[in-house]
Amino acid sequence: MSDLWTGEGAWAGWKLNTDHASSSYGQLVLVSPDSIAYDPGDIISLNDVYSGPDAAAKWGVDELILRDYAAQGRFYPSEIKHLNRDWIITRQGMQRLFDKALE
């Protein structure tokens, strides 16, 4: 099946289709420009997103380490975004890299 939707503007490069390898039994998946597929269970709550300083404080790491990890590509593209002078980082990314689950 071809793309059912192709994003424009802020969503440029995103697609909604059933052709991605992670789609099973024709299930629709949202595919990012870097080919990462998302299903409804992947939607992140804003409670699971932190600023760089907040993430560093919660996990007890230096913010410079987070910047270094970002520059080295250790975070997945879906786990960290650079917005102007700030970073936003997901709980999933922090847990994966620093192996500490927050309660």
Buried (B, 14 or more C-beta within 10 A) or exposed (E): EEEEEEBEEEBEEBBBBBEBEEBEEEEBBBBBEEEBBBEEEEEEEEEBBBBBEEBBEBBEBEBEBBBEBBEEEBBBEBBBBEEEEEBBBBBBBBBEBBEEEEE
